[in-house]
Structure formats: C-alpha cells, structure tokens
C-alpha cells in the first residue's frame, strides 16, 4: 500500500489489480495488473512503481506520492 500527496490510498490486490481509494474510502481508480507491492519514487516522487507477478512497472503519475519522513535518529528497537 502507498499514499499520494492528496491522501489517496493505493492498494495492491494481487490478481484483482491495484485499486485506488480517496481519503473517505471511495474507489476512484484501478490499474489492471497483478500487483504485489507499490510505492512512489523517482526524483520528484511522481513515478508509481508496481511490483507485479510478471514484471516491475514504473508509471509516470499526475500526482506525487507522499514523501517519507526523514530519518533523524537511532532506531528505537
């Protein structure tokens, strides 16, 4: 699962594809690919990276992904 800059959720559902939901949980889109994992990447976080059963896919998105928080200290474990 991953989030974009508008808090939309991207959920990998295996053979059912990658499903996209708005912050209220309403479906707003789908990508028909056997999706195992996903994240946003690239220099501007506008590449949606999808690990599929068949291949690795990088799609240029109209929105940016939510950027990870910077690591500022030692792990707590």
MOKA-V427911 format. One record per run of one state. SS is the DSSP state (H for helix, E for strand, L for the rest). FROM is the first residue (numbers start at 1). TO is the last residue. If there is no record, write none. Layout:
ss: (SS:SS)
from: (FROM:FROM)
to: (TO:TO)
This chain:
ss: (L:E:L:E:L:E:L:E:L:E:L:E:L:E:L:E:L:E:L)
from: (1:2:5:9:13:14:15:18:22:27:32:35:42:47:53:56:61:65:66)
to: (1:4:8:12:13:14:17:21:26:31:34:41:46:52:55:60:64:65:77)
